[in-house]
Amino acid sequence: MTSSTANSSPRPREPGTVLVTGASRGLGRMLAKLYAGEGWRVLACARQEQPAAADCMLPYRLDVNDAASIETLGTMLEGTAIDIVINNAAVRGDTGGLASLRTDDFMEVMRINVLAPLLIAQALKPNLVAGRRKLLVNISSRAGSLAEGTLDDDDGDYAYRCSKAALNMATVKLAQDFRRDGVAVISLHPGWVRTDMGGPDAVVDIEQSARGLKNLIDTTTMADTGSFRAYDGKTISW
């Protein structure tokens, strides 16, 4: 294990390899494009394999709702060093509140938003340990904050809120488990972004959010592991 001084020093920012889930559209696609634009090798994962948007963007088929698909991805990438893994793929589920909560919908949201990032962390841990940056990023949401999640937002999406709260706990646990291998793990809040999920009334432009997230990702060190921050750099309370 490296010393605490080395662990907290700035990490290399030269182009490396980044894997992004949910890379076919929205925030994931924008993050993939930003990294590809800087010469990174981008492993762009999505349910439907997309044509490469740049020479350094490599499409991979991944259904995060299918544990076998995640296992297959891990097998395909065996021996490949990955500097950054961004768990971005997510669904919102029902927004009608308690009255419209249904078991199948709730469990699907939990599988995609919580279990899948954990399975991806499990499958790709050797790849991260072999990388230079050694960073696992969970795209979470302030909606999952017990302290702040309902301060100015009373939408009735139980499944989404519960899933992001659980993902935040997964971040804390993974940060503890991965520390010994020098891998940092963080949760990031992208803001209310104008995407298919966020809708047209959202207040944050997708590129603004992606660039803010990328800046945080690019400057994260082991000193930040286990933290929860917004795209603009503000700390979010758990």
C-alpha angles and dihedrals in degrees: 000000000000121000121269089248092057092044092057096046121104112281124232112281098192113122112278136150123306128181119206125187120208088029098150096083147354122016094349092055092048093050090049091051093048093052093043089051089060093051099261119149101243122202098201110198124194141143091253113043108240128210112259113267091200137015091257095049111095116191120220127184111236130164104193089194089066119070090198090057091053091048090050091052090052090051092048091052097044109140094015115125111225120191099192132018116194114196097203106142112108144143130215103213126189118357100185098100131236094325093062098037111130128187098231094049093046094049093047091054091049092048093050100037101038115013095043095056089050093049090047090051089050094047097044102037092103089052091052093047088054092050129088100231097041098197132149115193124195113196100218132161140240084236086076094055112110090204101043109013098099102029095105101003126071100169111147099233100133096168096051094046094047091047094053092046088053091047089055090055088048088055092053092047094046091048089057094046097043097044093086089059094048093249116140120213124196141171118223131194112212096196126238096314129194098243134119088277097042095044132215095293093062115121103217123077112232095235091047090054095044094049091049092049092047091052090054092046093049093052099041117123134178086271087070098048114129093021131134116213139164125238089259092056098257118139115244119214115237 
